Amino acid sequence: MLFLNDNMLNVVNTQQGPRHQHLHHVYLNNNILSVGDEVMAEIDHEKRFYTMKNHSGTHILHAAIREVLGTTAMQAGSFNNENGLRIDITFNRPITPAEIEKIQKVVDREIKAATPREVYNVSMNDAVNKYHALAFFTEKYDDIVRVVKFGDFSSELCGGTHVENTSDIEQLMITGVESKGSGVFRFSALTSVKTITNYLNDEFVKLRSEISDLISKYNETKSELASKDLEKVYDEIFAFTISVNNLALIKTKISEFKELYKTYSKQAKDKIGSKNIAKYLETEPTNNEIKLIVDLNMDEMKMLGDVFKNKYQDLVVILVNESAKMLVVTVSESIANEKSAIEIFNSIKDYNVRGGGNKTLAQGKII
């Protein structure tokens, strides 16, 4: 942050000038800045606090990736700020979930080890040969370079801010690994207990909300058909405590719930539909045709049409729900070439309809 006459100017970027000056890019916030004005620079301590954790977390994650995947995994860029970190890695094959889990365990191990940070300003030769610093990039380095080291685990050329000890990172959670194409994989992660807890809270709310509509629909129909399995998995989902380890479990349980609901929904629809169409089943055809005004939804109308076609041969069925403005025409396969359902649908004169279909089934709205 910069202050001009007690007015804060937001620093949005800092770059190094040609003579190693620190050049600040700022938002003036409606202030006027003139040549010769004196400004006071002050560190945004909270931003720095979390940026340090994420920057050191980037180094630890990078070293963990190379420990698990091998030295052919090469850093292709990274970014970190107070909100999180990401690191791009070039690698010659997809990274498996088991490998990601191993990388996470290595990171956890190194944070728990509480390794002190070491900083050395040395020649490039000493940086690489004495301190074994990684130097992947092709940019021109100064005669003296800065090495940031965490024991024998991580050593890199770096000019940024870092924690004093790996335990100061508190916690690091890999939140995603995605392919960016051309053999580049992006790891995204968060550090600090506070940031990760907030992330997990948000994720648990979002994940649980995915099934809120489904459970509402279930509650509407469970008097007709209940599912103990569905209710059991739902209760398990909401019994989970919020933690890093439980995030994968709740995702698995939500997938299980959705599959169970898909099966349940069809069973409930069939049972309720069968109950609703029962009052129409005694209708008999006249001249191989059944035409009825019904109080059914579209799926139930099609169900009723199928029941009639299975019961009678060479049949045309026309079903109309006038209040919901829906119309269905269904025709037995045996006469579909002579009496096409879509042709009958389009030729109905009692209603102005719009829809579509084929030889055996046509459906649409009354307009």
C-alpha atoms as a printed R data frame, in Angstrom:
    type eleno elety resid chain resno       x       y       z
1   ATOM     1    CA   MET     A     1   0.000   0.000   0.000
2   ATOM     2    CA   LEU     A     2   1.087   3.606  -0.637
3   ATOM     3    CA   PHE     A     3  -0.200   6.623   1.259
4   ATOM     4    CA   LEU     A     4  -0.371  10.157  -0.171
5   ATOM     5    CA   ASN     A     5  -1.421  12.764   2.422
6   ATOM     6    CA   ASP     A     6  -3.161   9.999   4.409
7   ATOM     7    CA   ASN     A     7  -5.002   8.821   1.279
8   ATOM     8    CA   MET     A     8  -4.397   5.180   0.379
9   ATOM     9    CA   LEU     A     9  -3.302   4.260  -3.146
10  ATOM    10    CA   ASN     A    10  -3.834   0.581  -3.969
11  ATOM    11    CA   VAL     A    11  -0.713  -1.101  -5.354
12  ATOM    12    CA   VAL     A    12  -1.766  -3.549  -8.070
13  ATOM    13    CA   ASN     A    13   1.672  -4.607  -9.349
14  ATOM    14    CA   THR     A    14   5.347  -4.154  -8.556
15  ATOM    15    CA   GLN     A    15   8.147  -4.535 -11.079
16  ATOM    16    CA   GLN     A    16  11.901  -4.039 -11.080
17  ATOM    17    CA   GLY     A    17  13.272  -1.057 -12.950
18  ATOM    18    CA   PRO     A    18  16.439  -0.963 -15.093
19  ATOM    19    CA   ARG     A    19  18.581  -0.074 -12.062
20  ATOM    20    CA   HIS     A    20  16.781  -2.448  -9.672
21  ATOM    21    CA   GLN     A    21  14.292   0.191  -8.532
22  ATOM    22    CA   HIS     A    22  10.926  -0.972  -7.227
23  ATOM    23    CA   LEU     A    23   8.279   0.391  -9.608
24  ATOM    24    CA   HIS     A    24   4.763   0.420  -8.162
25  ATOM    25    CA   HIS     A    25   1.624   0.388 -10.320
26  ATOM    26    CA   VAL     A    26  -1.189   1.965  -8.333
27  ATOM    27    CA   TYR     A    27  -4.861   2.896  -8.508
28  ATOM    28    CA   LEU     A    28  -5.113   6.573  -7.573
29  ATOM    29    CA   ASN     A    29  -8.648   6.244  -6.160
30  ATOM    30    CA   ASN     A    30  -9.550   9.772  -7.413
31  ATOM    31    CA   ASN     A    31  -6.333  11.243  -5.959
32  ATOM    32    CA   ILE     A    32  -3.845  13.262  -7.961
33  ATOM    33    CA   LEU     A    33  -0.195  12.201  -7.950
34  ATOM    34    CA   SER     A    34   2.398  14.716  -9.178
35  ATOM    35    CA   VAL     A    35   6.144  14.631  -9.697
36  ATOM    36    CA   GLY     A    36   7.849  15.464  -6.409
37  ATOM    37    CA   ASP     A    37   5.029  14.221  -4.168
38  ATOM    38    CA   GLU     A    38   6.165  12.216  -1.180
39  ATOM    39    CA   VAL     A    39   4.414   8.928  -0.540
40  ATOM    40    CA   MET     A    40   4.743   6.453   2.287
41  ATOM    41    CA   ALA     A    41   4.939   2.735   1.523
42  ATOM    42    CA   GLU     A    42   3.460   0.262   3.946
43  ATOM    43    CA   ILE     A    43   3.174  -3.508   3.716
44  ATOM    44    CA   ASP     A    44  -0.304  -4.983   3.647
45  ATOM    45    CA   HIS     A    45   0.508  -7.383   6.472
46  ATOM    46    CA   GLU     A    46  -2.438  -9.724   6.016
47  ATOM    47    CA   LYS     A    47  -1.816 -10.020   2.281
48  ATOM    48    CA   ARG     A    48   1.891 -10.643   2.884
49  ATOM    49    CA   PHE     A    49   1.101 -13.182   5.635
50  ATOM    50    CA   TYR     A    50  -0.929 -15.418   3.325
51  ATOM    51    CA   THR     A    51   1.213 -14.774   0.233
52  ATOM    52    CA   MET     A    52   4.257 -16.063   2.139
53  ATOM    53    CA   LYS     A    53   2.428 -19.288   2.973
54  ATOM    54    CA   ASN     A    54   1.356 -19.790  -0.641
55  ATOM    55    CA   HIS     A    55   4.789 -18.950  -2.054
56  ATOM    56    CA   SER     A    56   6.588 -21.386   0.240
57  ATOM    57    CA   GLY     A    57   3.771 -23.868  -0.400
58  ATOM    58    CA   THR     A    58   4.548 -23.606  -4.123
59  ATOM    59    CA   HIS     A    59   8.170 -24.623  -3.487
60  ATOM    60    CA   ILE     A    60   7.166 -27.534  -1.231
61  ATOM    61    CA   LEU     A    61   4.511 -28.751  -3.680
62  ATOM    62    CA   HIS     A    62   6.997 -28.513  -6.556
63  ATOM    63    CA   ALA     A    63   9.551 -30.647  -4.697
64  ATOM    64    CA   ALA     A    64   6.858 -33.159  -3.715
65  ATOM    65    CA   ILE     A    65   5.742 -33.487  -7.343
66  ATOM    66    CA   ARG     A    66   9.308 -34.256  -8.416
67  ATOM    67    CA   GLU     A    67   9.762 -36.758  -5.583
68  ATOM    68    CA   VAL     A    68   6.682 -38.716  -6.668
69  ATOM    69    CA   LEU     A    69   6.766 -38.286 -10.460
70  ATOM    70    CA   GLY     A    70  10.529 -38.118 -10.920
71  ATOM    71    CA   THR     A    71  12.889 -35.466 -12.238
72  ATOM    72    CA   THR     A    72  11.290 -35.535 -15.712
73  ATOM    73    CA   ALA     A    73   8.475 -33.466 -14.152
74  ATOM    74    CA   MET     A    74   9.588 -29.921 -14.926
75  ATOM    75    CA   GLN     A    75   8.090 -26.653 -13.701
76  ATOM    76    CA   ALA     A    76   6.689 -24.578 -16.566
77  ATOM    77    CA   GLY     A    77   5.453 -21.620 -14.518
78  ATOM    78    CA   SER     A    78   3.732 -20.762 -11.277
79  ATOM    79    CA   PHE     A    79   1.565 -18.121  -9.639
80  ATOM    80    CA   ASN     A    80   0.743 -17.355  -6.048
81  ATOM    81    CA   ASN     A    81  -0.871 -14.553  -4.062
82  ATOM    82    CA   GLU     A    82  -2.768 -14.229  -0.801
83  ATOM    83    CA   ASN     A    83  -5.662 -16.326  -2.167
84  ATOM    84    CA   GLY     A    84  -3.883 -19.483  -3.307
85  ATOM    85    CA   LEU     A    85  -1.290 -20.963  -5.608
86  ATOM    86    CA   ARG     A    86  -0.896 -22.866  -8.828
87  ATOM    87    CA   ILE     A    87   2.045 -24.534 -10.508
88  ATOM    88    CA   ASP     A    88   2.287 -25.824 -14.090
89  ATOM    89    CA   ILE     A    89   4.265 -29.016 -14.676
90  ATOM    90    CA   THR     A    90   5.386 -30.586 -17.945
91  ATOM    91    CA   PHE     A    91   5.026 -34.359 -17.832
92  ATOM    92    CA   ASN     A    92   4.844 -37.040 -20.505
93  ATOM    93    CA   ARG     A    93   1.679 -38.847 -19.375
94  ATOM    94    CA   PRO     A    94  -1.521 -38.298 -17.371
95  ATOM    95    CA   ILE     A    95  -1.076 -38.014 -13.599
96  ATOM    96    CA   THR     A    96  -3.089 -40.629 -11.709
97  ATOM    97    CA   PRO     A    97  -5.275 -40.037  -8.632
98  ATOM    98    CA   ALA     A    98  -2.975 -42.358  -6.650
99  ATOM    99    CA   GLU     A    99   0.028 -40.187  -7.558
100 ATOM   100    CA   ILE     A   100  -1.814 -37.022  -6.547
101 ATOM   101    CA   GLU     A   101  -2.598 -38.651  -3.201
102 ATOM   102    CA   LYS     A   102   1.102 -39.544  -2.753
103 ATOM   103    CA   ILE     A   103   2.121 -35.962  -3.588
104 ATOM   104    CA   GLN     A   104  -0.334 -34.672  -0.974
105 ATOM   105    CA   LYS     A   105   1.159 -37.019   1.644
106 ATOM   106    CA   VAL     A   106   4.703 -35.853   0.860
107 ATOM   107    CA   VAL     A   107   3.611 -32.212   1.261
108 ATOM   108    CA   ASP     A   108   1.944 -33.056   4.583
109 ATOM   109    CA   ARG     A   109   5.136 -34.770   5.721
110 ATOM   110    CA   GLU     A   110   7.326 -31.778   4.903
111 ATOM   111    CA   ILE     A   111   5.015 -29.248   6.578
112 ATOM   112    CA   LYS     A   112   4.960 -31.414   9.695
113 ATOM   113    CA   ALA     A   113   8.780 -31.671   9.606
114 ATOM   114    CA   ALA     A   114   8.983 -27.923  10.434
115 ATOM   115    CA   THR     A   115  12.077 -27.366   8.300
116 ATOM   116    CA   PRO     A   116  13.629 -23.873   8.658
117 ATOM   117    CA   ARG     A   117  13.993 -21.619   5.631
118 ATOM   118    CA   GLU     A   118  17.526 -20.786   4.504
119 ATOM   119    CA   VAL     A   119  18.401 -17.910   2.166
120 ATOM   120    CA   TYR     A   120  21.724 -17.544   0.349
121 ATOM   121    CA   ASN     A   121  22.884 -14.790  -2.011
122 ATOM   122    CA   VAL     A   122  25.571 -16.504  -4.061
123 ATOM   123    CA   SER     A   123  26.988 -16.949  -7.541
124 ATOM   124    CA   MET     A   124  25.019 -18.974 -10.050
125 ATOM   125    CA   ASN     A   125  27.698 -21.638  -9.938
126 ATOM   126    CA   ASP     A   126  27.401 -22.013  -6.151
127 ATOM   127    CA   ALA     A   127  23.621 -21.880  -6.345
128 ATOM   128    CA   VAL     A   128  23.523 -24.895  -8.668
129 ATOM   129    CA   ASN     A   129  26.543 -26.911  -7.528
130 ATOM   130    CA   LYS     A   130  26.754 -26.143  -3.804
131 ATOM   131    CA   TYR     A   131  23.114 -25.549  -2.900
132 ATOM   132    CA   HIS     A   132  21.600 -27.694  -5.685
133 ATOM   133    CA   ALA     A   133  19.090 -25.015  -6.609
134 ATOM   134    CA   LEU     A   134  16.696 -25.770  -9.441
135 ATOM   135    CA   ALA     A   135  17.014 -23.387 -12.373
136 ATOM   136    CA   PHE     A   136  14.705 -24.358 -15.237
137 ATOM   137    CA   PHE     A   137  14.184 -21.013 -16.916
138 ATOM   138    CA   THR     A   138  16.110 -19.305 -19.654
139 ATOM   139    CA   GLU     A   139  15.960 -15.702 -18.408
140 ATOM   140    CA   LYS     A   140  19.232 -13.866 -17.744
141 ATOM   141    CA   TYR     A   141  20.337 -13.979 -14.115
142 ATOM   142    CA   ASP     A   142  22.432 -11.427 -12.244
143 ATOM   143    CA   ASP     A   143  25.936 -12.264 -11.095
144 ATOM   144    CA   ILE     A   144  24.565 -12.906  -7.624
145 ATOM   145    CA   VAL     A   145  21.378 -14.930  -7.294
146 ATOM   146    CA   ARG     A   146  19.114 -15.650  -4.330
147 ATOM   147    CA   VAL     A   147  18.578 -19.241  -3.229
148 ATOM   148    CA   VAL     A   148  15.641 -20.181  -1.023
149 ATOM   149    CA   LYS     A   149  16.154 -23.537   0.629
150 ATOM   150    CA   PHE     A   150  14.091 -25.769   2.952
151 ATOM   151    CA   GLY     A   151  16.564 -28.366   4.203
152 ATOM   152    CA   ASP     A   152  17.535 -31.019   1.679
153 ATOM   153    CA   PHE     A   153  13.983 -31.194   0.348
154 ATOM   154    CA   SER     A   154  13.614 -27.970  -1.649
155 ATOM   155    CA   SER     A   155  16.145 -25.546  -3.129
156 ATOM   156    CA   GLU     A   156  15.206 -22.997  -5.795
157 ATOM   157    CA   LEU     A   157  16.292 -19.665  -7.212
158 ATOM   158    CA   CYS     A   158  13.712 -17.197  -5.956
159 ATOM   159    CA   GLY     A   159  13.403 -13.509  -5.133
160 ATOM   160    CA   GLY     A   160  10.057 -13.716  -3.338
161 ATOM   161    CA   THR     A   161   8.799 -13.638   0.215
162 ATOM   162    CA   HIS     A   162   8.675 -16.874   2.231
163 ATOM   163    CA   VAL     A   163   7.764 -18.266   5.634
164 ATOM   164    CA   GLU     A   164  10.528 -18.877   8.160
165 ATOM   165    CA   ASN     A   165   9.629 -22.527   8.652
166 ATOM   166    CA   THR     A   166   7.586 -25.072   6.668
167 ATOM   167    CA   SER     A   167   5.243 -25.475   9.647
168 ATOM   168    CA   ASP     A   168   4.243 -21.808   9.138
169 ATOM   169    CA   ILE     A   169   2.444 -22.961   5.969
170 ATOM   170    CA   GLU     A   170   0.106 -24.695   8.461
171 ATOM   171    CA   GLN     A   171  -1.618 -26.872   5.882
172 ATOM   172    CA   LEU     A   172  -1.628 -27.318   2.103
173 ATOM   173    CA   MET     A   173  -4.514 -28.837   0.182
174 ATOM   174    CA   ILE     A   174  -4.319 -29.762  -3.500
175 ATOM   175    CA   THR     A   175  -7.699 -28.622  -4.836
176 ATOM   176    CA   GLY     A   176  -7.286 -29.678  -8.445
177 ATOM   177    CA   VAL     A   177  -5.035 -31.089 -11.170
178 ATOM   178    CA   GLU     A   178  -6.038 -30.356 -14.759
179 ATOM   179    CA   SER     A   179  -4.498 -30.900 -18.148
180 ATOM   180    CA   LYS     A   180  -3.652 -27.685 -19.993
181 ATOM   181    CA   GLY     A   181  -2.716 -29.574 -23.174
182 ATOM   182    CA   SER     A   182   0.666 -30.332 -24.776
183 ATOM   183    CA   GLY     A   183   1.836 -32.333 -21.759
184 ATOM   184    CA   VAL     A   184   1.277 -29.503 -19.256
185 ATOM   185    CA   PHE     A   185  -0.603 -30.160 -16.011
186 ATOM   186    CA   ARG     A   186  -1.747 -27.433 -13.608
187 ATOM   187    CA   PHE     A   187  -1.809 -28.112  -9.877
188 ATOM   188    CA   SER     A   188  -3.981 -25.720  -7.845
189 ATOM   189    CA   ALA     A   189  -3.730 -25.569  -4.070
190 ATOM   190    CA   LEU     A   190  -4.561 -23.605  -0.937
191 ATOM   191    CA   THR     A   191  -2.613 -23.091   2.267
192 ATOM   192    CA   SER     A   192  -3.375 -22.129   5.901
193 ATOM   193    CA   VAL     A   193  -6.000 -23.619   8.178
194 ATOM   194    CA   LYS     A   194  -8.266 -20.581   7.817
195 ATOM   195    CA   THR     A   195  -8.294 -20.537   4.004
196 ATOM   196    CA   ILE     A   196  -8.737 -24.298   3.686
197 ATOM   197    CA   THR     A   197 -11.514 -24.360   6.295
198 ATOM   198    CA   ASN     A   198 -13.395 -21.610   4.432
199 ATOM   199    CA   TYR     A   199 -12.924 -23.501   1.158
200 ATOM   200    CA   LEU     A   200 -14.187 -26.753   2.670
201 ATOM   201    CA   ASN     A   201 -17.221 -25.032   4.187
202 ATOM   202    CA   ASP     A   202 -18.104 -23.581   0.779
203 ATOM   203    CA   GLU     A   203 -17.532 -26.929  -0.970
204 ATOM   204    CA   PHE     A   204 -19.670 -28.862   1.506
205 ATOM   205    CA   VAL     A   205 -22.516 -26.339   1.140
206 ATOM   206    CA   LYS     A   206 -22.263 -26.499  -2.655
207 ATOM   207    CA   LEU     A   207 -22.104 -30.295  -2.761
208 ATOM   208    CA   ARG     A   208 -25.022 -30.764  -0.379
209 ATOM   209    CA   SER     A   209 -27.088 -28.267  -2.349
210 ATOM   210    CA   GLU     A   210 -26.696 -30.510  -5.416
211 ATOM   211    CA   ILE     A   211 -29.074 -33.025  -3.841
212 ATOM   212    CA   SER     A   212 -31.497 -30.587  -2.181
213 ATOM   213    CA   ASP     A   213 -33.816 -30.515  -5.216
214 ATOM   214    CA   LEU     A   214 -33.720 -34.301  -5.477
215 ATOM   215    CA   ILE     A   215 -34.606 -34.860  -1.831
216 ATOM   216    CA   SER     A   216 -37.462 -32.344  -2.175
217 ATOM   217    CA   LYS     A   217 -38.828 -34.343  -5.113
218 ATOM   218    CA   TYR     A   218 -38.393 -37.538  -3.111
219 ATOM   219    CA   ASN     A   219 -40.353 -36.076  -0.180
220 ATOM   220    CA   GLU     A   220 -43.218 -35.305  -2.558
221 ATOM   221    CA   THR     A   221 -43.522 -38.938  -3.643
222 ATOM   222    CA   LYS     A   222 -42.307 -40.994  -0.684
223 ATOM   223    CA   SER     A   223 -45.873 -41.473   0.604
224 ATOM   224    CA   GLU     A   224 -46.439 -43.507  -2.572
225 ATOM   225    CA   LEU     A   225 -43.021 -45.190  -2.601
226 ATOM   226    CA   ALA     A   226 -40.302 -44.862   0.052
227 ATOM   227    CA   SER     A   227 -36.645 -45.824  -0.296
228 ATOM   228    CA   LYS     A   228 -34.693 -46.714   2.838
229 ATOM   229    CA   ASP     A   229 -31.460 -46.881   0.820
230 ATOM   230    CA   LEU     A   230 -31.942 -43.349  -0.483
231 ATOM   231    CA   GLU     A   231 -32.738 -41.974   2.968
232 ATOM   232    CA   LYS     A   232 -29.740 -43.803   4.480
233 ATOM   233    CA   VAL     A   233 -27.249 -42.292   2.012
234 ATOM   234    CA   TYR     A   234 -28.822 -38.836   2.443
235 ATOM   235    CA   ASP     A   235 -28.385 -39.071   6.231
236 ATOM   236    CA   GLU     A   236 -24.769 -40.209   5.774
237 ATOM   237    CA   ILE     A   237 -24.014 -37.192   3.584
238 ATOM   238    CA   PHE     A   238 -25.265 -34.763   6.215
239 ATOM   239    CA   ALA     A   239 -23.516 -36.643   9.027
240 ATOM   240    CA   PHE     A   240 -20.051 -35.936   7.576
241 ATOM   241    CA   THR     A   241 -17.880 -33.500   9.505
242 ATOM   242    CA   ILE     A   242 -16.113 -30.957   7.348
243 ATOM   243    CA   SER     A   243 -12.516 -32.044   6.727
244 ATOM   244    CA   VAL     A   244  -9.985 -32.512   3.934
245 ATOM   245    CA   ASN     A   245 -10.242 -36.298   4.210
246 ATOM   246    CA   ASN     A   246 -14.050 -36.272   4.071
247 ATOM   247    CA   LEU     A   247 -14.283 -34.141   0.914
248 ATOM   248    CA   ALA     A   248 -13.618 -37.105  -1.403
249 ATOM   249    CA   LEU     A   249 -15.996 -39.284   0.643
250 ATOM   250    CA   ILE     A   250 -18.877 -36.820   0.405
251 ATOM   251    CA   LYS     A   251 -18.358 -36.554  -3.372
252 ATOM   252    CA   THR     A   252 -18.555 -40.358  -3.625
253 ATOM   253    CA   LYS     A   253 -21.702 -40.456  -1.488
254 ATOM   254    CA   ILE     A   254 -23.374 -37.732  -3.552
255 ATOM   255    CA   SER     A   255 -22.667 -39.701  -6.743
256 ATOM   256    CA   GLU     A   256 -24.153 -42.770  -5.037
257 ATOM   257    CA   PHE     A   257 -27.226 -40.760  -3.988
258 ATOM   258    CA   LYS     A   258 -27.780 -39.489  -7.540
259 ATOM   259    CA   GLU     A   259 -27.612 -43.016  -8.976
260 ATOM   260    CA   LEU     A   260 -30.030 -44.304  -6.342
261 ATOM   261    CA   TYR     A   261 -32.398 -41.423  -7.039
262 ATOM   262    CA   LYS     A   262 -32.323 -42.115 -10.783
263 ATOM   263    CA   THR     A   263 -33.493 -45.692 -10.144
264 ATOM   264    CA   TYR     A   264 -35.991 -44.571  -7.504
265 ATOM   265    CA   SER     A   265 -37.443 -41.844  -9.714
266 ATOM   266    CA   LYS     A   266 -38.302 -44.315 -12.464
267 ATOM   267    CA   GLN     A   267 -39.871 -46.735  -9.984
268 ATOM   268    CA   ALA     A   268 -41.919 -43.958  -8.348
269 ATOM   269    CA   LYS     A   269 -42.977 -42.554 -11.711
270 ATOM   270    CA   ASP     A   270 -44.131 -46.007 -12.856
271 ATOM   271    CA   LYS     A   271 -46.037 -46.690  -9.633
272 ATOM   272    CA   ILE     A   272 -47.747 -43.277  -9.482
273 ATOM   273    CA   GLY     A   273 -48.409 -43.364 -13.208
274 ATOM   274    CA   SER     A   274 -49.999 -46.812 -12.963
275 ATOM   275    CA   LYS     A   275 -52.241 -45.544 -10.175
276 ATOM   276    CA   ASN     A   276 -53.251 -42.412 -12.107
277 ATOM   277    CA   ILE     A   277 -54.090 -44.199 -15.361
278 ATOM   278    CA   ALA     A   278 -56.147 -46.933 -13.649
279 ATOM   279    CA   LYS     A   279 -59.460 -45.075 -14.011
280 ATOM   280    CA   TYR     A   280 -59.108 -44.997 -17.812
281 ATOM   281    CA   LEU     A   281 -58.201 -48.661 -18.365
282 ATOM   282    CA   GLU     A   282 -61.751 -49.913 -18.903
283 ATOM   283    CA   THR     A   283 -62.175 -47.750 -22.006
284 ATOM   284    CA   GLU     A   284 -62.736 -49.836 -25.141
285 ATOM   285    CA   PRO     A   285 -61.952 -48.811 -28.714
286 ATOM   286    CA   THR     A   286 -64.517 -47.769 -31.285
287 ATOM   287    CA   ASN     A   287 -63.541 -48.616 -34.835
288 ATOM   288    CA   ASN     A   288 -59.980 -49.383 -33.650
289 ATOM   289    CA   GLU     A   289 -59.651 -45.955 -32.070
290 ATOM   290    CA   ILE     A   290 -59.632 -44.638 -28.494
291 ATOM   291    CA   LYS     A   291 -60.002 -40.903 -27.962
292 ATOM   292    CA   LEU     A   292 -60.048 -39.596 -24.395
293 ATOM   293    CA   ILE     A   293 -59.911 -36.354 -22.436
294 ATOM   294    CA   VAL     A   294 -57.590 -37.146 -19.502
295 ATOM   295    CA   ASP     A   295 -56.093 -35.543 -16.421
296 ATOM   296    CA   LEU     A   296 -52.572 -36.955 -16.770
297 ATOM   297    CA   ASN     A   297 -49.058 -35.595 -17.335
298 ATOM   298    CA   MET     A   298 -47.203 -36.280 -20.580
299 ATOM   299    CA   ASP     A   299 -45.367 -39.379 -19.327
300 ATOM   300    CA   GLU     A   300 -48.617 -40.845 -17.984
301 ATOM   301    CA   MET     A   301 -50.403 -40.153 -21.257
302 ATOM   302    CA   LYS     A   302 -47.717 -42.083 -23.124
303 ATOM   303    CA   MET     A   303 -47.903 -44.870 -20.530
304 ATOM   304    CA   LEU     A   304 -51.669 -45.134 -21.005
305 ATOM   305    CA   GLY     A   305 -51.245 -45.210 -24.780
306 ATOM   306    CA   ASP     A   306 -48.784 -48.112 -24.472
307 ATOM   307    CA   VAL     A   307 -51.173 -50.034 -22.198
308 ATOM   308    CA   PHE     A   308 -53.985 -49.661 -24.738
309 ATOM   309    CA   LYS     A   309 -51.732 -50.723 -27.635
310 ATOM   310    CA   ASN     A   310 -50.657 -53.825 -25.721
311 ATOM   311    CA   LYS     A   311 -54.275 -54.667 -24.940
312 ATOM   312    CA   TYR     A   312 -55.798 -54.079 -28.393
313 ATOM   313    CA   GLN     A   313 -54.536 -54.718 -31.923
314 ATOM   314    CA   ASP     A   314 -54.306 -52.258 -34.821
315 ATOM   315    CA   LEU     A   315 -55.136 -49.303 -32.576
316 ATOM   316    CA   VAL     A   316 -55.012 -45.501 -32.805
317 ATOM   317    CA   VAL     A   317 -55.002 -43.674 -29.455
318 ATOM   318    CA   ILE     A   318 -55.615 -39.934 -29.114
319 ATOM   319    CA   LEU     A   319 -55.254 -38.502 -25.595
320 ATOM   320    CA   VAL     A   320 -55.899 -34.872 -24.694
321 ATOM   321    CA   ASN     A   321 -55.249 -32.964 -21.472
322 ATOM   322    CA   GLU     A   322 -57.146 -29.732 -22.082
323 ATOM   323    CA   SER     A   323 -56.186 -28.019 -18.801
324 ATOM   324    CA   ALA     A   324 -52.456 -28.661 -19.318
325 ATOM   325    CA   LYS     A   325 -52.840 -28.136 -23.100
326 ATOM   326    CA   MET     A   326 -51.127 -31.373 -24.117
327 ATOM   327    CA   LEU     A   327 -51.982 -33.912 -26.803
328 ATOM   328    CA   VAL     A   328 -50.560 -37.371 -27.562
329 ATOM   329    CA   VAL     A   329 -51.201 -39.659 -30.529
330 ATOM   330    CA   THR     A   330 -49.903 -43.216 -30.448
331 ATOM   331    CA   VAL     A   331 -50.411 -45.887 -33.106
332 ATOM   332    CA   SER     A   332 -49.858 -49.658 -33.173
333 ATOM   333    CA   GLU     A   333 -46.769 -50.717 -35.098
334 ATOM   334    CA   SER     A   334 -48.931 -52.965 -37.306
335 ATOM   335    CA   ILE     A   335 -50.795 -50.041 -38.901
336 ATOM   336    CA   ALA     A   336 -48.197 -47.264 -38.574
337 ATOM   337    CA   ASN     A   337 -47.398 -47.256 -42.303
338 ATOM   338    CA   GLU     A   338 -51.071 -46.690 -43.135
339 ATOM   339    CA   LYS     A   339 -51.988 -44.409 -40.246
340 ATOM   340    CA   SER     A   340 -48.922 -42.480 -39.148
341 ATOM   341    CA   ALA     A   341 -49.108 -40.932 -35.667
342 ATOM   342    CA   ILE     A   342 -47.456 -37.697 -36.790
343 ATOM   343    CA   GLU     A   343 -49.824 -37.360 -39.738
344 ATOM   344    CA   ILE     A   344 -52.848 -37.899 -37.481
345 ATOM   345    CA   PHE     A   345 -51.417 -35.384 -34.989
346 ATOM   346    CA   ASN     A   346 -50.944 -32.724 -37.670
347 ATOM   347    CA   SER     A   347 -54.428 -33.313 -39.160
348 ATOM   348    CA   ILE     A   348 -56.405 -32.942 -35.895
349 ATOM   349    CA   LYS     A   349 -59.037 -30.235 -36.468
350 ATOM   350    CA   ASP     A   350 -60.467 -29.917 -32.940
351 ATOM   351    CA   TYR     A   351 -57.284 -28.310 -31.618
352 ATOM   352    CA   ASN     A   352 -54.514 -26.104 -32.920
353 ATOM   353    CA   VAL     A   353 -51.434 -28.134 -32.030
354 ATOM   354    CA   ARG     A   354 -47.679 -27.808 -32.322
355 ATOM   355    CA   GLY     A   355 -45.258 -30.659 -31.753
356 ATOM   356    CA   GLY     A   356 -43.481 -33.552 -33.403
357 ATOM   357    CA   GLY     A   357 -42.994 -37.271 -33.514
358 ATOM   358    CA   ASN     A   358 -42.839 -40.301 -35.800
359 ATOM   359    CA   LYS     A   359 -45.082 -43.039 -37.211
360 ATOM   360    CA   THR     A   360 -45.956 -44.605 -33.861
361 ATOM   361    CA   LEU     A   361 -45.864 -41.626 -31.457
362 ATOM   362    CA   ALA     A   362 -46.490 -37.898 -31.738
363 ATOM   363    CA   GLN     A   363 -46.869 -35.352 -28.969
364 ATOM   364    CA   GLY     A   364 -47.112 -31.630 -28.458
365 ATOM   365    CA   LYS     A   365 -48.859 -28.594 -27.038
366 ATOM   366    CA   ILE     A   366 -52.297 -27.184 -27.739
367 ATOM   367    CA   ILE     A   367 -51.829 -23.524 -28.637
